[in-house]
Amino acid sequence: MLDFGALAGGGGNGTPVLEPRKIFTTLIRHPRFKFPSANQGEVLDKWFELRPRRDNTIKMNTGSGKMLVGLLALQSCLNEGISPAVYVVPDNYLLHQVMIEARDLGIDATDDPDDIAFLSGRAILVVNIHRLVNGRSVFGVGSVRKSIGSVVIDDAHACLATVDDQFSITLTASHPVFDQLLAIFEDDLRLQSEVGLIELKSQDPHSIMLVPFWAWYDKRQRVLEVLHPHRDDDDLRFKWPLLKDVLAHCQCVMSGRGLEISPRCVPIERIPSFSNARRRIYMTATLADDGVLVSKLNADPTLVIDPIKPRGAGEIGDRMILVPQEINGAITDDEIKALAAEVATTKNVTVIVPSEKRATYWADVAGQTLKSESIAAGIDRLKSGQHVGITVLINRYDGVDLPEEACRLLIIDGLPDVLGLASRIEAAALEGTDIVLLRQIQKLEQGMGRGVRSSEDRCAVLLLGSRLAEKINQPNAQDMFTSATLTQIKLGREVAQQVKGQPASALRPLLDYCINRNPEWWQTGRSRLAHAPEGPPSRIAGSIVLQRQAFDLLTTSQFKPAEEKLQKMVNAEANPAVRGYFKQQLAEVIQLRDPVAAQATLLSAVGDNRRVIKPLAGIQHVRISAPASQAAASGNFMASRFVDPNGLILFTNALAEDLRWDEDNTDKFEAAVRDLGSLVGFGSQRPDNEYRDGGPDNLWAVGGLHYYVIECKSGVKNDGRLISKDHCNQLLGSVSWFQSNYDGTCTHTPILIEPVNRFQQEASPSADMRIIENEKLELLRQGIRSFGRVVASLGRYDDHMAIAGHLDSHNFTASKFLTGYTKAFTS
């Protein structure tokens, strides 16, 4: 018998093989593994050279074989003695995929943290991120229970959703803690908004309020006393150990449905096995922004900014990316659904939707609708070669592989929703900024990558929805896509130009060029990618780095140095809205040593961004007035927003789309009313959103010192019910607010936007009230679209006489708006 143990190690002298590509040649592999691809080999060589760095980011296009790279890198670490080694994935579905990949590669892997092969450094442990990061982690919380030498975080951006969730306490309104905390902070919330508190206490699902940071800090002991008895509840037991020591530096957001307590940055050091690992490898798709690796995992920004990636656009598959709205704004969702159903008779189609509500729209044609608990089995059906037809994925923009025949047409149906309460507060404060746009673009690009898993794969992509089309056409969005994706988007736009104005039926033959791999189309796409520029290797906003540094200083009670970091962040920001939000964060830290100075800083923040939290001294309302020339104001607004006529058309289509009865999108509705006022040249404001002092949802200054006081009830179901006494009183209250803030020279018309125009008998409407009900709202939506088209046809925005004529013909002047788009109520 040969003693193979004496012969182990290779090299003839027992020296372990360290180079990943050489390790590959020593493995007993499945026949599907011939050699690493050119990109895989290039990345592995670069990683091996840079492996002494504690943090390395590997960026490869979706579908280019990151899993093999990660496994070989970890095997190299084991061979070098940097053990134990852990491969972390977002969920159990991908865990299963990694275990299969390791088996077929011939690499020893286990999913048992107590496996002696893992503990002794002979096998790679594969776990989902939840197993590593939770308050009762087998790896230890606060102290090391199981050490980690080397760790790979695969699909790192997808893992971060779980990391965020684990470092957030979320409780429903039915949990006893909710009412106790509401009682503690009731007076503080009332000072922020009396109406908001009433909505919160009545469990209005649309209500959301941030507990003022000074109240949270001053009453932190009472908060601890409320939470501590529930620390072993199912809602808290896995999170309490992670957050209890940083609770004073968290935010608390309350809504009609529940509450959320979360820090601004993740104190990942609570999982010391990860924080102390000698080598940490973050594997991501080639997304443009990696700041979240710093804020969530405390990665070294100087190393993250220098990622390991292949040259050029990489081995991305073929995608024909089309936006139906860019071809013809009249194409409807129903027509796209019919097109998808037609393709699905022979090919598998995947639709990614942002919510369960939107999934119901596709239910009549869907072969399967997958949530988190059913996704593994559903995706396995597709990957096994079954013809399913249409698969609907709910809010799953990452972490899903749909290779080859599993998906030949991918539809992204709308922008992803912001789910967390703290994220919703932040998104509201930063509305319209590049920070929010970047997050949306990044999520969108992740979604578009689901259907191509190798350079030989192909998948047609449709981007559906007016608001999505408007977002990706914003000038700043171009720099937020990766080079490869932007190249394919531009090619898709060239295709769209050739069928401009044609109906939805023109889409099918275009899609078939990609679906059926037309040789000329394939060669065109390959050529464009071959010439695609490198693009920036990575981007991390300086504000993210400073915020992370400040948070780490804060949690070690170094308040003054933390202030200095945030002051530097404020000073570097040019955008007033973002600067105001940064000043609020600075005020939160100043509060710890000087509450008076904190309020002064917050008052300054409000001057930059009225959507930040309101200071104790309150906010002086800034009166609006009508522009001197309505047509000039309208033209200037358009000139500042749109570089080409198509941008205006997409914007007005998106406005019309947002002006729908929808209980889940009331904020979008009110924002659309504000933007409509600006578009048509009125003075426009959202007083309730900006001042939270009982003002109306919207206020328009329409000229001649006359104003429209507007209350929006877009969340009311369009079922023919009467207008309630409460809604009537709310509009009357907004009129009283107007009369208190505007002198007697100003006149007003109260307008209620509600599906019906008849009040309950108990209501007492004023005689001058006007209603935009279902019929008038539809006319308004049609008018917005038509106005956008005719002004876009001018090809310029400085022809104020022509714009004035179109404003008049579309009833968007003060003299015509009320008769054209509102009606009197009936009793």
N, C-alpha and C positions, 0 to 999 in steps of 0.2 A: 504493500500500500504506500502510495506517495504521501508525504507529509506536506499538504498544501499550505498549512500554517507557516511552515518554514520558508515557503516561497512567496508569501503574500507581500503586497506593497508595490510590486513592479519596480522597474529601474534596475533590477538585478542586485540591489543592495538594501532592499527593505524600505527605501524612502517612499513615503506616500506621494501619490500623484496629486498635484495641486491645481494645475491649469485646467479650467473647466472643459475646454475642447479636448484635452487629452483624457480627462475623466470619461467623457462621452464614449471614447473609443474602447474603454475598458469594460463598459457595461454590457450585460446580456440583455439586449433590447428587443422589443417587438419589431417586426419587419417594417412597420410604418415609419420608424425612425431610421433614416439613412444617414444624413449628416445634418448638423445645424445649418440653417439657412445663412446666407451672406450677412443679413442684418443681425441674426442671433449671434453669429461668430464675432462680428464686429463689436457688439455690445459686451459679450463675455470677455473679450480681450481687454476692452477698456475698463470693465469692472475689476478684472484681476489686477490691472496696473494700479487702480485707485482703491483697492480693497482695504488698505490700512486706515482709510478715513472712517470715522465713526458713523457718519450718515452719508449714504449714497442714494440718489434718486435715479431709477432706470425708467426712461421714457421711451415707449415704443407704441406705434400705432396699434389701435384695436385690431386684434386678429393676427398679429405678427409673431405670436409665440412667446409671450412673456413668461408663461408658466414653466416652460422648459428652461428658460434662462434662470428663473428663480430657484428651481430645484438644483440645477447644476452649481449655481453660486453657493447654495447652502451645503451641498456635498463637498465643495471645495473647502468651505469653512470647517466642516467636520474633519476632513483629511488634514487640515492644518492645526487641529486641536482647539478651534474656537467654538466650543460646544457648551451646553446643548444647543440644538438648532430648531427653530420653530418657523413654520410656514403658516401665515395668518391670512384668512380669506373672509369676505363679507358675510357669507351664509353657508348653510349646510349643503346647498346645491353645488356651490363651487368647491366645497370641501370634498365632496364625492368625486368631482372632476379631477382635482389634484391627486387624490389617492389613485385614481385610474392612471393618470399621467405618470406618477412615480412608479407604479407597478410595471407599466409598459416600458418605461425607461430602464428598469432594473435597479432603481434606487429604493433602499429600505425606508419605509414610511409607516407611521402609526398615527392613530387618532386618540390614543390613550395617554394622558399626561403622566400616568404612573408606570408606563411601560419601561422596563429596565433598559431596553435597547435605546430609548430616547434619553433617559437619564445618564446613561454611560457614554453617550455620544456616538452610538452606532446606527441610529435611525433618526429621521427627521419627523418631528411632531407636526401634524397638520390639524389646526383648530380654527373655528370661526372666531371673529373678533370679540364676540360676546363672551366666549369662554376665557379670553385673556383679560378683557376690560370689564369688570363688574365688581361690585362691593364685596363679593365673597369669592374672588378669583382664586383658583387653585394655585396660582403663581404668587399669591400674597398681596395684601393691601397694607401699605404703610411699612411693611418689612418683607424681606424676600423669603418666600417659602420654597419656590423652585426657581433656580437661577436660569438665565438665558444668556448664551454666549453670542449667538447670531440669530437675527430674526428678519424675515421677509414679510412685508405688509403688501399683499397683492391686491390690485384694484383699490389702491389706498383711498382714493376719493370716495369710493362706495363704502369702505369701512368706517369713514368718518361720521356717517349718519348714525351708526351704532354708538360710536364713541360719544357723540353729542348727547344721544339719548341716555346713555349710562351716567353721564355727568349732569343730568337734569332731573329734577323731581317734578313729575306731572301727576296731578290729582284731579279727579272729576269733582264737579260741584256737589255731588252727593256724598263725598267723603267728609267726615266730621271736621277735619282740619280746615276745609275751605271756609265754612261759616265762622270758625274761630279766628282765622286770619282776617277775614272780611270785617269782623267786629273790631279787631285791633286797629285796622287801617281805615275804617269807615270815614272818620273826620278828615284824614289826609287825602283820601280819594275825592271827597266832596269838594275840597278846595281846588282840585284839578278840574272837576266837571260835575255839577249837580245832576245834569241829565245823564251823564255817563254812569254815575253811581246808581241812579234809579234803574237804568237798563241792566246794570250788573246784578242788582238785587232781585230783579224780576227774571233773571236768567235768560235775558235776550241773547240768542246765539251769536249775534253780530257784535255784541259789546266786547270791548277789550280795553284794559287800563293798566298802566305801569305804576306800581307803588313807588312814590317818590323816594329817591335814594336816601335822603336825610331821615325820613321816617323809618325806612328799613334798617338803617344803621342804628338809629337811636333806640329802636324797639327790638333789637336783635336777640336780647335775652328772653323776651316774651315769646319770640318766634321759636327759639330753641325749646322752651318749656312746652309749647304746643306740639312740636314735631317729635320730640324725644319719646314720648309714650307710644308712638306709632312706628318706631324705628324697625320693628319686626313685621309690620304689615307687608303684604305682597307688593304693594306699590312703592315701598320704601326700603325693604331689606337689602336689595342689591345696589342701592344708590346712596343710602345714608352714610355708609363708611367712606364713600368717595368725596362727599360734600360737606360733612359736618364741621370740618376744620376751616373751611373757606366760606361758610354760610354768610358771614358778615359782608363779604365782597361779591355777593350774587345779586342778580336782579330778580324781582318777583313780578310776574305779569298775571293779572286775573281777568277772566272772561266769564261770559254767561254759562259756559260749559265746564270750566275748571280753572286750574292755575298751573303755572310753571315757575320753578325756581332754578336758575342756571347762572353760571359764571360767564364773564365775557371771554375768557380763555380757559382752556381745559387744564386743570392741575394734574397732568398725566403722571407726575412724580408719585402720585398715590399708588401707581403700579410700578414699584421700583425695579422689578425684574425687567420690564421694558425700558425704563429710563436708564438703567445701568448696563444694558446690553452693550457688549463691546462693538458689535457691528449691527447697524440697522439699515435695511434696504427697503426703500419705498418704490414700488412698481406702479406706474400710472400710464394711462394713455397719454398721448402727446398733447395735453391740454395746456392752454396758454398761461394759467395762473396756478401757482403752487403755494400761495401764502397760507392756505389752510393747513398745510403740513407743519407750519411754524406755530400757528395759533392753537391747533388741536393736539399735535404730537410733540411740540417743542423741538422740532428738527432744527439743526443749525442752518440759519439762512444763508450763510456764506458758502455752505456746501450744496444746499438745495438749488441755489441759483446757478450751479455748475453741474447740470445733470449729465448722465451717460445716455447717449442716444445715437442712433445710426445717422449717417450723412444723408442729406436729401429728404424727400418726402416719406421715405420708408416704404415698406411693403404693404401698403393699404390696398384693399380690394377696389373693384370698379363700382362706382355709384353714380347714377344719374339723379341729381338732386333738383327737383322742380318745386316751385311754389305756385299752385294754381291761381292765387290772387294776382300774381305778377303777369300771368297770361291773359286773364280776363276776370275782372272784379265781379262779374255777374255769376261766375261759377259758384254753385251752392254746395253746402255740406252733403245734402242728399245726393247730388250728382256724383260726388267723390265716393260716397258710400256705395252707390250703385256700381261705380267703376271697380271698387275694391272687391265687391261681390262677384263681378264678372271675371276678374283675374283669379279669384279664389276658386273658381270651378276647376282649374287645372294646377294652380300654384298655391303654395302657402303664403299667406299675407299676415303681417303683424301690425297691429295698431297700438301705439302707446298713448294712453289717455292720462290726464292729470288727476282724475278723481273717479270715485265710484259712480257719482252722478253722471259724469260724461260717459262712463262705460255703458250705462243703460241705453244711450243713444245707439250704440252698436249692437245691442243685445239681439235684435231681430235677424242679424246676418252672421253673428259670431258662432264659430264652431266651439270655442272655449274662451272663457274669461278667467284670467289667472290672478289670484291674490297671493300674498306671501306664503300662505299655508298650502297652496296648490301649485305653486310655480314649478317645483322640481319635477313632479309627475307630468305636468303639461309640456314642459320644455323637452323632457325625455321622449314624449310622443313625437314631437317634431323632429328631433335629432335621430330618431330611429328610422326615419324615412316615411312615416305615416303622412297621408294627406289629410290635414285637418280643415283647411280652408282659412277662415279668419280667426286669428288668435288675438285677444285683447289683453294687454298688460296694463295694470292699474299702477300709475305713478312709479314705473320701473324703468328708469332711464339708464341704469348701469347694472353691471354684474350678471348679465344674461348673454349667453352665446347662442347665436342663431346661424350656424354655418350652412352654406350650400343650399340644398332644397328645403331646409327648415324655414327659410324666409327669402323670397324673391322680390317682394314688395313690402316696404316698411313705411308706415304712415305715422308721423308725429302729429297728433291731434291737439294742438294748442300748447301754450306755455305751461311748464310745471307749476303747481301751486306752492306757495310758501306755507309750510305746515306748522312749525313750532310757534308758540305765542311770542317768545322773545324775537324770533326772526320776523314775525309779522310787524311787531313794533318797529324794528330796525328798518324793514322795507318801507314802511309808511314814512318814516323820518327821512329816508334817503330816496324817496320816489323821484324818478327822472334822472338819477345820477348814473355815472358810469359804473359805480360799485354794484348797483342792482343789475344793470344791463350785463355786466361781466358774468355774474352768477347765473343769469338766465341763459346766456350764450354757452357757458360751460356745460350746463345741464343738457341743453339742446344737443350739443356736439356729442356728449356721451350717449344720448339716445340714438343719434344717427349712426353710431358705430356698431349697433347691435347686430346688423344684418350682414356684415362683411368680416370674416374671421381669418382671412389669409389673402395673399396677393392674387391668388387665382379665383377668389370668390367674387360674387357680384350681387348687387341688390339695388333696385330702384327705390328712391326715397321721395315721398311727398310730404311737404310741410304745410299743414292745414291750419287755417284760422287767420282772420284779419289782423289780430293783434300780433301774432307771431310773425306774419309777413312784414308788418310795420317795424317791429323791433330789429329784425335781421337786416333791414334796409337802412337803418340809421348809420350815418357815416362812421361813427366811432365803433360800430360793431365789426367792421371789416378787420380791424387789428386784433380782435378778440378771438377769432377763429385760428386754428392752427393752419399752417401753410397748405397742407394736403387738402384739408376740408375746404378752405377758401378757394383753392384751385378748382375743386369739383363744383362748388357753388357757382363760381363765375362761368364755368363751362355750361352748367345748367341754365344760367341766364341767357347765354348765347342761343341755346336751343329754344328757350321760351320766346325770344325775340322773333324767331322764324315762324311762330304760330300765334303771334300776338293778336288778341281779340277773338280768337276762335273758341268754340264751345268746348265743354268738358270732353266730348267724344274725340277731340283731337289728341287727348292725352294718351289714350291707349296705344296707338302705334309708336309714339315716342318712347313710352315705357318699355315696349317690347324690344327696342334696340338693345337695352341693357339686360332685360330679363332673359332674352334668348341669345345673348352674347353675339350680336352682330359684329362681324370681324372689323368692319370699318370704324364702328363706334368704339370697340375695344381698343383698337390701335390709337384712335384719337385721345381717348382717356389716358392710356399709358404714356403717350407722348407728352401730354400736359403735365402729368405728375413727374415725369423725368426732368422737366424743365422748371418744376416748382422751386421757388427759393427756399433756402434753409429756414428762414424765420428765426425769431429770437429763441434761444434754448430754453429759457424759462423766465418767468416774471414774478416778482414778489414786491408788493407795494411796501414802500418804506414805512407807511403807517402801521402795517401789520407787525413789522419787526418791533417798532417802538411800543405798540400796544402790548405785545408779548413781554417785552422787557419790563414795562411798567407793572404788569400783572404779577410777574415773579417777584419784583421788589415789594409790591403791595402785600403779598402773602407772607413776606418776612418782616413786615412792619417798617419798611424803609419808605416812609410816606413822602418825604421831600424829594429823594431821587426819583420816585415814581412820578411825581408832579413834573419834574424837569423833563422826563421822557415824553409825557403827554403834551407839555407845552411846546416841545419841539415838533410834535406831530401836528398840533394846531397851526403853528407858524408856517409850516411847509405847505399847507393846503390852500389852494386858490379858489375852489368852488365854495361859495357861501353856504350852501345847504350841507355839504359834507363838513365844512369847518365848524358850523354850528353844532352838528352832532358830535364832533370831536371835543368841542368845548364842554358839552354835557358830560362826557366821560372825564374830562379834566376836573370839572366841578365835583364829581363823585369822589375823587381822591382828595381834593382840597377840603371837602367836608370833614375828613377824619382829623384835621388839625385846626381848621378855621371855618366854621359854618357860615359866618358873615361873608367872608371872601368867596365861599362856594356859591352863595346866592348871587353875588355880583357877577361872577363868571357865568352863571346860568342865565342871568338877564342879558348878558352880552351874547350868549348862544342863541337866545330867542331873536335877537336882532338879525342874526344870519339865517336862522331856520325856525320859523314859527311852529314847526311840527315837533320840536323837542319838548321835553317835559316843562310844565309851567312853573316858574319860581314862586316863592311864597308871596313876593310883592305884587304878583299878578303881571299882566301884560297890557300895555297901553294899545288899544285898538287903533290900527292904521286905516283911516278912511280911504276908500277908493273913489275914483271919479272917472267919468267917461273921457276917452281920448278926444282931442280937438277934432280929429277927422276919423270917423269910423272906418272908412275904406282904407285910409293910410295905415291905421293900426292893424287892420286885418292883413294887409299886404306885408307889413313889417314883421308880423308874427310868422307868416308863411316863409318869408325870406330868411328868417333866423333859424328855421327848423328844417327846411327841405332844400336839398341841393339840386334836385331835378323834379319834374312834374309827377313822375311815378311815385315819389315819396309822399306828395300831397294826397294822391288818390288812395294810397295804402293807409295813410293816417285817417282820412275821413271815413274810409270803410271800417277801420278799427273803432273809431268813435261810434259809428252807427251800431257796430256789433256790441259794444259795451252798454249801449242804451237799451237794454232788454230787462224785462221782469225776471229777476233771478235773486232768490233769497241769499245765495252764497256770494254774490258779487256786488253788494250795495256800495262798497267803497269805490269800486271801479266805476260804478254808475255816477256817483257824485263827482269823481275826478273827471269823467267825461263831460259832465255838465259844465264844470269849470273850464275845461279846454275848449268846449264849444263856444263859450262866451268870448274867450280870447281869440279864437279862430275868426269869429265874425266881427271883431273889432270893438267889443264892449269891454268895460272894466269888469274883471271877474275875480271872485274870491270864494274860499270855502271857510267862512267864519267859525263854524262849529269844529272843524278839523284843526284850524290854525290857532284858535283862542280858547276853545272849550269853555265858553262862558255863557252858554244858552243862546248863541246866535243861530241863524239858519244854516242849513246844509250848504246852500249856495246863495251868492249875492251878485247881481249884475248891475252895473251902472250903465244905463242905456242912452244917456244924453239929456240935456235940459234939466239937470238935477233930479231926474227920475230914476228909480231903482226897481228891480224885480227881486222880491224876497221869496226864495224858492226852498221848499221842503220836498225831499225825494223819498218816496215810499216804494222803491223798486223791489223791495223784498216781499211785498204783499202778493199773495197768490191771485192770479187773474181769474177769479171764479165768480165774478158778478156780485160779490158782497158789497154792502154799503160802506162808505167812508166813516170810520169810527170817530167818536167824540174825542178820543185821545189825540188822533191825528189832527183833527180840527184845532184843538187847544194848542198843540205843538206849533202849528203855523201862526196862531194868534200870539203865542209867546215870542216867536221870532219877529213878529211885527213890533211887539213891545220893545224888544232888544234894538230893533232898527231905530225906533223913535227915541230911544235913550242915547244912541250913539251918533245919530245924524240930526241936525237941527231942523227947525220948522220950515226952512226954505226947501227942504228935500221932500219929494213925494215918492210914493211907492205903490206897487201892485203885488199883492200876495199870490203866489202860484204854488199849487200842490200837484205833484206828479204822482198819480195813483191810477190804477186800472179803470176805476169807475168815477162818475161825476155826481153821484147822489149821496148825500149825507144821512147818517142815522138821525132819527127824530130827536134824540137827546142832544145832538150837536148844535152849536150856535155860530155858524159861519158868518163872517162879515160880508156885506153885500158886494164888495169889490173883489172877492176871491175868484181866481181863475183856476181851471183844472187842465192839466195835460193827461188825458186818460188814454186808453188803449188805442183808439183810432187816431188821435192827434199825435201820440208818440210814434206811431208807424209813419205818419206823414212827415214828422220831424226827421226820422231816420232816412227816409227817402230824399228829403230835402238836403240833408248833409252830404249824402253820396253824390247827388246831382251837382251841388255847389262845388265839391272837390273836383269833379270831372271837368266842369266848364272852365273853372279858373286854371286848372292844370293845362287845358288846351290853349290858354293864352301864351304859355311858355315863358312867362315872366310875372313878377310880383309887384312891379313898380308902376303898372298901368292902373292907377287908382280910380280913374274914371270908369274903366271897364269893370273893375272889382265892385265899385259902387252900384253899377247897373245890375250885376249878378246878385249882390246882397239884396237889392230891392225886389228883383224878380223871384227870388227864393224865399221871400218873407222874413229875411234876417235883419230887418231894420226895426227900430222902436215903434214906428207907426204901423207896421204890418205883423210883427211877431205875435201879438196877442190874438188878433183875429185869425191868423193863419194856423197857429199851433196850440192855442188854448181855447177852452170853451167855458161858458158860465156853468155853475152847478145847478142841480135841480134838488128840490126838497121832497 
